[in-house]
Amino acid sequence: YAVCLFEEDTPEELIKTIRPDVLVKGGDYNIENIVGADFVQSYGGTVSSIPFVEGYSTTATITSIKKL
């Protein structure tokens, strides 16, 4: 498993480069609106939208890491 950071406006080029087996986004995204979903599905990859977990926040995690 990996989390990849990117500096572009969307992860589309990164997705095309790394060709992930699984692409996951938070529950506020419909699969048809996930950038790169069509590409990942075109070669048999899986695209999922998973529900948020209360009490967990990417922003809070990044803030905590920056304090280290």
C-alpha positions as CSV (number, residue, x, y, z in Angstrom):
1,Y,0.0,0.0,0.0
2,A,1.1,3.6,-0.7
3,V,0.0,7.1,-0.4
4,C,1.4,9.3,-3.2
5,L,1.7,13.1,-3.0
6,F,1.5,15.1,-6.2
7,E,1.8,18.8,-7.1
8,E,-0.4,18.9,-10.1
9,D,-4.1,20.1,-9.9
10,T,-5.2,16.5,-10.3
11,P,-3.5,13.1,-9.9
12,E,-4.4,12.0,-13.4
13,E,-0.8,11.8,-14.7
14,L,0.4,10.1,-11.6
15,I,-2.3,7.5,-11.9
16,K,-1.4,6.8,-15.5
17,T,2.3,6.5,-14.5
18,I,1.9,4.2,-11.5
19,R,-1.1,2.2,-12.8
20,P,-2.5,1.3,-9.3
21,D,-4.5,-1.9,-8.8
22,V,-6.7,0.1,-6.4
23,L,-7.8,3.7,-6.4
24,V,-9.6,5.0,-3.3
25,K,-11.2,8.3,-2.4
26,G,-13.3,9.6,0.5
27,G,-17.0,9.1,0.7
28,D,-17.8,12.6,-0.6
29,Y,-16.8,11.4,-4.1
30,N,-19.0,9.3,-6.5
31,I,-16.9,6.8,-8.4
32,E,-17.9,8.3,-11.7
33,N,-16.4,11.6,-10.5
34,I,-13.1,10.2,-9.3
35,V,-10.2,11.4,-11.5
36,G,-8.5,8.5,-13.1
37,A,-11.4,6.0,-12.4
38,D,-12.0,5.2,-16.0
39,F,-8.4,4.6,-16.7
40,V,-7.9,2.3,-13.6
41,Q,-11.0,0.4,-14.5
42,S,-9.9,0.0,-18.1
43,Y,-7.2,-2.4,-17.1
44,G,-9.2,-4.3,-14.4
45,G,-8.2,-2.1,-11.4
46,T,-10.7,-1.4,-8.6
47,V,-12.0,2.1,-7.8
48,S,-13.7,2.6,-4.4
49,S,-15.3,5.5,-2.5
50,I,-15.1,4.7,1.2
51,P,-17.0,6.4,4.0
52,F,-15.4,8.9,6.3
53,V,-14.4,7.7,9.8
54,E,-15.4,10.1,12.5
55,G,-12.5,11.5,14.4
56,Y,-9.9,10.9,11.6
57,S,-8.8,13.8,9.5
58,T,-6.1,14.0,6.9
59,T,-5.6,17.7,7.7
60,A,-5.2,16.9,11.4
61,T,-2.7,14.1,10.6
62,I,-0.6,16.4,8.4
63,T,-0.7,19.1,11.1
64,S,0.5,16.6,13.7
65,I,3.3,15.4,11.5
66,K,4.5,19.0,10.8
67,K,4.8,19.5,14.6
68,L,7.3,16.7,15.0
